[in-house]
Amino acid sequence: MRFRLTLFVVAVFVFVHARPASAATPVPFTLVDNRMVIQCTIDGKGPFSMIVDTGSPDVTIDSQTATTLALRVRNAGSATGAGNKAVQMGSAQLASLAIGAQSFDRLDVSVLDLSEIRTKLHFSRLDGIVGYSIMKRFAVVVDVDAGTIALEIEPPAPPSPATSTSFTGVIPVVPATIDGVATTVIIDTGDRSSLTLFGPFASAHRFYGRYPSQQNIITGYGLGGPVHGDVFTLPSLDIFGRKLAAIVTRASRQTGGVFTSTQQGGSIGEGVLKRFNIVYDYPHRQIIAWPSKYYSVPDRFIAPPKT
């Protein structure tokens, strides 16, 4: 779900005025197409269904939702995502966005057409995306076992099996070892897969055809269209100080968009991330993880619904 802004927008500058809640109250999430979806209130209206996406640099509102809210939308150039095509992007300002008891005032947001993702992947609703501009000041506690997310000022004390991994970047980048190859990866809760290998990495390390695979199939839909790739089972993945086996992996066949990046080896998506309860501690640039109820559940490829 992650996207890169082009033309008029080179970096993300977001001015958010938060009204801190007296205590961080967890809000429930549901997994829809392997993405965490929460309910939010926008400008006093709602609820609106929004994906929690560590791979998004800011908050995004669907263009249809922007119309419903009568937002004043300005042209903001174009954006690229997992699809091959660049898409038009707008910008607007929300009077307020509330996540549980936590409220954010005068919030600058991107406006994008998310209708293809919503319809092709059968979301009953998809009104937007909650990204870095909200999460950057919090320890974001994702309790997979309880099915809740909390925005904490200070990270809670983790249980004894927890591991801590430092990350860099607005979109978290951490070290990983992919089938014996040391690299760095993006941590992206907006990625429906378990592991996506970016094209240059997959090509350089000869992952295409290495294992029995479904070749060049549609593996999902993102901003900019369908996502093509080879799907196979990877023997090993080292992430968060743990070794995982038999990870269903897609090696991107995209010719454009973010999966053609040469900066990282790939993207860790929710298929792997839901194996852990995780604290994304943005102020301290740490990811704290410990096994969830899904840790030992065998991985499988979730094919996109047929349209």
C-alpha positions as CSV (number, residue, x, y, z in Angstrom):
1,M,0.0,0.0,0.0
2,R,3.1,2.2,0.4
3,F,3.5,5.0,-2.1
4,R,6.1,7.5,-3.3
5,L,5.2,11.1,-4.1
6,T,6.4,12.8,-7.2
7,L,6.3,16.1,-9.1
8,F,5.1,18.7,-6.6
9,V,5.8,16.7,-3.4
10,V,9.4,15.7,-2.7
11,A,9.1,15.2,1.0
12,V,6.3,14.9,3.5
13,F,5.7,17.9,5.7
14,V,2.7,17.4,8.0
15,F,1.6,19.6,10.8
16,V,-0.5,17.7,13.3
17,H,-2.0,19.1,16.5
18,A,-2.7,16.2,18.8
19,R,-5.1,16.4,21.7
20,P,-3.6,13.7,24.0
21,A,-6.0,11.2,25.6
22,S,-5.7,10.7,29.4
23,A,-4.7,7.1,28.7
24,A,-4.1,5.1,25.5
25,T,-7.2,3.1,24.9
26,P,-6.7,0.2,22.5
27,V,-9.0,0.2,19.5
28,P,-10.0,-3.1,17.8
29,F,-8.8,-4.0,14.3
30,T,-10.0,-6.5,11.8
31,L,-7.9,-8.3,9.2
32,V,-9.3,-7.6,5.7
33,D,-7.2,-9.0,2.9
34,N,-4.4,-9.4,5.4
35,R,-4.4,-5.7,6.3
36,M,-5.3,-4.2,9.7
37,V,-8.5,-2.1,9.4
38,I,-9.6,0.2,12.2
39,Q,-12.6,2.6,12.6
40,C,-12.0,6.3,12.7
41,T,-14.0,9.5,13.1
42,I,-13.3,12.3,10.6
43,D,-14.5,15.9,11.2
44,G,-17.0,14.5,13.7
45,K,-18.5,12.0,11.2
46,G,-18.1,8.3,10.7
47,P,-17.1,5.7,11.4
48,F,-14.7,5.4,8.5
49,S,-12.7,2.3,7.7
50,M,-9.0,2.9,7.4
51,I,-5.9,0.6,6.9
52,V,-3.1,1.0,9.4
53,D,-0.1,1.1,7.1
54,T,3.5,1.4,8.3
55,G,4.4,1.6,4.6
56,S,2.6,4.9,4.1
57,P,4.4,8.3,4.8
58,D,1.2,10.1,5.7
59,V,-2.6,9.9,6.0
60,T,-4.6,9.2,2.9
61,I,-8.3,9.8,2.3
62,D,-10.1,8.0,-0.6
63,S,-11.4,10.4,-3.2
64,Q,-15.0,9.3,-2.8
65,T,-14.7,9.8,1.0
66,A,-13.3,13.3,0.4
67,T,-16.4,14.1,-1.7
68,T,-18.6,12.7,1.1
69,L,-16.8,15.0,3.6
70,A,-17.0,18.0,1.2
71,L,-13.2,18.5,1.5
72,R,-11.5,21.2,-0.5
73,V,-9.0,19.1,-2.6
74,R,-6.0,20.7,-4.3
75,N,-3.9,19.1,-7.0
76,A,-0.7,17.7,-5.6
77,G,0.9,16.0,-8.5
78,S,1.2,12.2,-8.8
79,A,2.1,9.2,-6.7
80,T,3.4,5.7,-7.4
81,G,2.6,2.5,-5.4
82,A,2.8,-1.2,-5.9
83,G,1.2,-1.0,-9.3
84,N,3.1,-0.1,-12.5
85,K,1.3,3.2,-13.1
86,A,1.5,6.6,-11.5
87,V,-1.8,8.1,-10.3
88,Q,-3.1,11.6,-9.7
89,M,-2.9,12.8,-6.1
90,G,-4.7,15.6,-4.3
91,S,-4.2,17.2,-0.9
92,A,-6.6,18.4,1.7
93,Q,-6.9,19.3,5.4
94,L,-9.1,17.6,7.9
95,A,-10.5,19.5,10.8
96,S,-10.0,16.4,13.0
97,L,-9.3,12.7,12.9
98,A,-10.1,10.6,15.9
99,I,-8.7,7.1,16.6
100,G,-10.4,5.9,19.7
101,A,-9.9,8.6,22.4
102,Q,-7.0,10.1,20.6
103,S,-7.8,13.1,18.4
104,F,-5.6,15.0,15.8
105,D,-6.6,18.5,14.6
106,R,-5.8,20.4,11.4
107,L,-4.4,17.3,9.7
108,D,-2.9,17.6,6.2
109,V,-3.8,14.5,4.1
110,S,-3.3,13.1,0.7
111,V,-6.3,12.3,-1.4
112,L,-6.1,9.2,-3.7
113,D,-8.6,7.0,-5.6
114,L,-8.6,3.7,-3.7
115,S,-11.5,2.3,-5.6
116,E,-9.6,-0.4,-7.5
117,I,-8.1,-1.8,-4.3
118,R,-11.5,-1.7,-2.6
119,T,-13.4,-3.4,-5.3
120,K,-10.8,-5.9,-6.6
121,L,-9.9,-7.1,-3.1
122,H,-13.5,-7.0,-1.9
123,F,-13.2,-4.5,1.0
124,S,-16.8,-3.7,2.2
125,R,-15.4,-0.2,2.8
126,L,-12.0,1.4,2.4
127,D,-12.1,5.1,3.3
128,G,-8.4,5.8,3.8
129,I,-5.0,4.9,5.2
130,V,-3.4,5.8,8.6
131,G,0.4,6.3,8.1
132,Y,3.6,7.8,9.5
133,S,2.3,11.3,10.1
134,I,0.0,9.9,12.8
135,M,2.3,7.1,14.2
136,K,5.6,9.0,14.3
137,R,5.1,10.4,17.9
138,F,3.9,7.1,19.4
139,A,4.8,3.6,20.4
140,V,2.2,1.8,18.3
141,V,1.2,-1.4,20.1
142,V,-0.2,-4.0,17.8
143,D,-1.6,-6.8,20.0
144,V,-2.5,-9.5,17.5
145,D,-3.6,-11.9,20.2
146,A,-6.2,-9.3,21.4
147,G,-6.9,-7.9,18.0
148,T,-6.2,-4.3,19.1
149,I,-3.9,-1.3,18.4
150,A,-2.9,1.4,20.9
151,L,-1.1,4.6,20.5
152,E,1.1,4.9,23.6
153,I,3.3,7.8,24.6
154,E,5.8,5.4,26.2
155,P,6.3,1.8,25.1
156,P,5.0,-0.9,27.5
157,A,7.3,-3.4,29.1
158,P,7.4,-6.3,26.7
159,P,7.3,-10.0,27.8
160,S,10.6,-11.9,28.2
161,P,10.7,-13.6,24.8
162,A,10.6,-10.2,23.1
163,T,13.4,-9.0,20.7
164,S,14.3,-5.4,19.9
165,T,15.4,-4.3,16.4
166,S,16.5,-0.8,15.5
167,F,15.0,0.7,12.3
168,T,15.7,3.7,10.1
169,G,13.5,5.8,7.8
170,V,10.0,7.1,7.8
171,I,9.0,3.7,6.5
172,P,10.8,1.3,8.9
173,V,13.8,-0.4,7.3
174,V,15.5,-3.3,9.3
175,P,18.1,-5.9,8.6
176,A,17.0,-9.4,7.4
177,T,18.5,-12.5,5.9
178,I,16.5,-13.9,2.9
179,D,17.5,-17.6,2.2
180,G,21.0,-16.9,3.4
181,V,21.4,-13.5,1.7
182,A,21.9,-10.6,4.1
183,T,20.0,-7.4,3.1
184,T,17.6,-4.8,4.5
185,V,13.8,-4.9,4.1
186,I,10.8,-2.5,4.6
187,I,8.3,-3.3,7.3
188,D,5.0,-2.7,5.6
189,T,1.7,-3.6,7.3
190,G,0.0,-2.4,4.0
191,D,1.6,-5.3,2.1
192,R,-0.9,-8.2,1.9
193,S,1.8,-10.8,1.3
194,S,4.3,-12.5,3.7
195,L,7.4,-11.4,1.9
196,T,7.8,-9.5,-1.4
197,L,11.2,-9.6,-3.1
198,F,11.8,-6.5,-5.1
199,G,12.7,-7.1,-8.7
200,P,16.4,-6.0,-8.7
201,F,17.1,-8.1,-5.6
202,A,15.3,-11.2,-6.9
203,S,17.1,-10.9,-10.2
204,A,20.6,-10.3,-8.7
205,H,20.3,-13.3,-6.4
206,R,18.6,-15.6,-9.0
207,F,15.3,-16.2,-7.1
208,Y,13.3,-16.4,-10.4
209,G,12.9,-20.1,-11.1
210,R,15.0,-21.3,-8.1
211,Y,12.0,-23.0,-6.5
212,P,8.8,-24.5,-7.9
213,S,6.6,-21.5,-8.5
214,Q,3.4,-20.0,-9.9
215,Q,5.0,-17.7,-12.5
216,N,4.0,-14.1,-13.3
217,I,0.5,-14.2,-11.8
218,I,-1.6,-11.4,-10.3
219,T,-0.7,-11.5,-6.6
220,G,-2.7,-8.4,-5.5
221,Y,-3.7,-4.9,-6.3
222,G,-2.1,-1.7,-5.2
223,L,-2.0,2.0,-6.0
224,G,-1.4,2.0,-9.7
225,G,-2.9,-1.3,-10.7
226,P,-2.3,-5.1,-10.4
227,V,0.8,-6.6,-8.8
228,H,2.4,-9.4,-10.8
229,G,5.0,-11.8,-9.4
230,D,6.2,-15.4,-9.1
231,V,4.9,-17.1,-6.0
232,F,7.0,-19.8,-4.2
233,T,7.9,-21.1,-0.8
234,L,11.1,-19.7,0.6
235,P,13.1,-22.1,2.9
236,S,14.2,-19.5,5.4
237,L,13.8,-15.9,6.5
238,D,15.6,-14.3,9.5
239,I,13.7,-11.3,10.9
240,F,13.5,-9.7,14.3
241,G,16.2,-12.0,15.6
242,R,14.2,-15.2,14.7
243,K,14.4,-17.7,11.9
244,L,11.2,-18.5,10.1
245,A,10.8,-21.4,7.7
246,A,8.6,-22.1,4.7
247,I,7.6,-18.5,4.0
248,V,5.3,-18.0,1.0
249,T,7.1,-15.4,-1.1
250,R,6.3,-13.3,-4.2
251,A,9.2,-12.2,-6.4
252,S,8.0,-9.0,-8.1
253,R,7.6,-8.9,-11.9
254,Q,6.6,-5.3,-11.9
255,T,8.1,-2.9,-14.4
256,G,7.3,0.3,-12.5
257,G,6.3,1.4,-9.0
258,V,8.0,0.8,-5.7
259,F,8.7,-2.9,-6.1
260,T,11.4,-1.9,-8.7
261,S,13.4,-0.3,-5.9
262,T,17.1,-1.1,-5.6
263,Q,17.5,0.2,-2.1
264,Q,16.1,-2.8,-0.2
265,G,15.8,-6.5,-0.8
266,G,12.1,-6.5,-0.3
267,S,9.1,-5.9,1.9
268,I,7.9,-7.8,5.0
269,G,4.1,-7.8,4.8
270,E,1.3,-8.7,7.2
271,G,1.5,-12.4,6.5
272,V,4.7,-12.5,8.5
273,L,4.0,-9.5,10.8
274,K,0.8,-11.1,12.2
275,R,3.0,-13.9,13.5
276,F,4.2,-11.3,16.1
277,N,2.8,-9.0,18.6
278,I,4.7,-5.8,17.8
279,V,5.5,-2.4,19.3
280,Y,6.5,0.1,16.6
281,D,8.3,2.6,18.9
282,Y,8.8,5.5,16.5
283,P,10.3,8.0,18.9
284,H,13.1,5.5,19.9
285,R,13.3,3.9,16.4
286,Q,12.8,0.4,17.8
287,I,10.6,-2.5,16.8
288,I,9.9,-4.8,19.7
289,A,8.4,-8.2,18.7
290,W,7.3,-11.4,20.4
291,P,5.4,-14.4,19.0
292,S,1.6,-14.2,18.6
293,K,-1.0,-16.9,18.3
294,Y,-0.2,-17.1,14.6
295,Y,3.5,-17.7,15.0
296,S,3.5,-21.4,14.2
297,V,0.6,-21.4,11.8
298,P,1.7,-22.7,8.4
299,D,2.0,-20.0,5.7
300,R,-0.1,-20.1,2.6
301,F,-0.7,-17.9,-0.5
302,I,-3.9,-16.0,-0.3
303,A,-4.9,-15.5,-4.0
304,P,-6.7,-12.2,-4.8
305,P,-10.5,-12.7,-5.3
306,K,-11.5,-13.3,-8.9
307,T,-13.4,-10.4,-10.3
